[in-house]
Amino acid sequence: MSYRFYRDDDGDLRAQTGRGLRLLGRFLEADIQDSILMCDEVLAALDDVVAGRARRRQLTGNAHTLTAFKHKSRIRSEFGRSADLALPTCKLRRALLEWRALLENASRRRPGK
C-alpha cells in the first residue's frame, strides 16, 4: 500500500496515492480533512468492529460512505462513478493513524515556526 500524506504550499492536507488507492486519498481529504475528532470517530468505529463490539460500522461523511467489518472495509463515493475501494481494515486503520499524526504534528507547531 503506497501513499504519502503531506501539507501543500498553501497548508492544505494532501494524500498522494497510486491509482488503486485514489478513493482512500479522496476520503481522507474530503471527509476527514483537518479534523482530529472525525479521525478519532472513524478509528473508534474500526476498533469496535475489530474488537467484536460491533459486527459492522457505517459512517457517511461529506463525499464518501465507509463500511467497516472486522477484516475488510469499503469506501464508496457518494458522487461520480468511482468503483468502491475494498481494503483490509488494518491497512485503513494504519492510514488513518498516519493522517492523524500529520494533524497532530500541525496542531503542535507554534505560530511563526
C-alpha positions in Angstrom: 0.0 0.0 0.0 1.8 3.1 -1.3 0.8 6.6 -0.3 2.2 9.8 1.1 0.4 12.4 3.3 1.6 15.9 3.5 0.6 19.6 3.5 0.9 21.5 0.3 2.4 25.0 -0.1 -1.0 26.5 1.0 -1.1 24.4 4.1 -3.8 22.1 2.9 -3.7 18.4 3.7 -3.0 16.2 0.7 -3.0 12.4 0.1 -0.8 11.3 -2.7 -1.8 7.7 -3.7 -1.4 5.4 -6.5 -4.4 4.7 -8.7 -5.5 1.8 -6.7 -5.9 3.9 -3.5 -7.2 7.1 -5.1 -10.5 6.7 -3.2 -8.7 6.4 0.1 -6.9 9.7 -0.6 -10.2 11.4 -1.6 -11.9 10.0 1.6 -9.2 11.5 3.8 -9.1 14.8 2.0 -12.9 15.3 1.7 -14.3 13.6 4.8 -11.6 13.5 7.5 -10.0 16.8 6.4 -8.3 18.7 9.3 -10.5 17.1 11.9 -8.8 15.1 14.7 -12.3 14.5 16.1 -13.5 12.9 12.9 -10.4 10.9 12.5 -10.9 9.6 16.1 -14.5 8.8 15.4 -13.5 6.6 12.4 -10.7 5.0 14.4 -13.1 4.2 17.2 -15.6 2.6 14.7 -12.8 0.5 13.3 -11.7 -0.5 16.8 -15.3 -1.5 17.7 -15.6 -3.9 14.7 -12.1 -5.4 15.1 -12.7 -6.0 18.9 -16.1 -7.6 18.1 -18.2 -5.0 19.9 -20.0 -4.4 16.6 -20.4 -6.6 13.5 -20.1 -3.6 11.2 -20.0 0.2 11.4 -21.1 2.5 8.6 -20.2 6.2 8.5 -21.2 8.7 5.8 -19.2 11.9 5.5 -19.1 14.8 3.1 -18.5 12.7 0.0 -18.0 9.1 0.9 -19.5 6.2 2.9 -17.2 3.9 4.9 -18.5 0.4 5.8 -16.1 -1.3 8.2 -16.1 -5.0 9.0 -13.5 -6.9 11.2 -11.2 -7.9 8.3 -12.3 -5.7 5.3 -13.6 -2.2 4.9 -15.2 -0.5 1.9 -15.1 3.2 0.9 -17.8 4.2 -1.6 -18.0 7.6 -3.3 -21.4 9.3 -2.9 -20.7 11.3 -6.1 -19.5 10.3 -9.5 -18.9 6.8 -10.8 -15.8 5.7 -8.9 -15.6 2.0 -8.2 -15.7 1.1 -4.5 -12.4 0.6 -2.7 -12.2 -2.5 -0.6 -9.1 -2.8 1.6 -8.1 -4.6 4.8 -9.4 -2.9 7.9 -5.9 -3.0 9.5 -4.5 -1.1 6.5 -7.2 1.5 6.6 -6.6 1.9 10.3 -2.8 2.4 9.7 -3.5 5.1 7.1 -5.9 6.9 9.5 -3.2 6.8 12.2 -0.7 8.3 9.8 -3.2 11.0 8.8 -3.9 11.7 12.5 -0.2 12.0 13.2 0.1 14.7 10.5 -2.9 16.5 12.0 -1.3 16.4 15.5 2.0 17.5 14.2 0.4 20.6 12.6 -1.5 21.4 15.7 1.7 21.3 17.8 3.5 23.8 15.7 3.8 27.2 17.2 2.9 30.3 15.1 5.9 31.8 13.3 7.8 28.5 13.2 
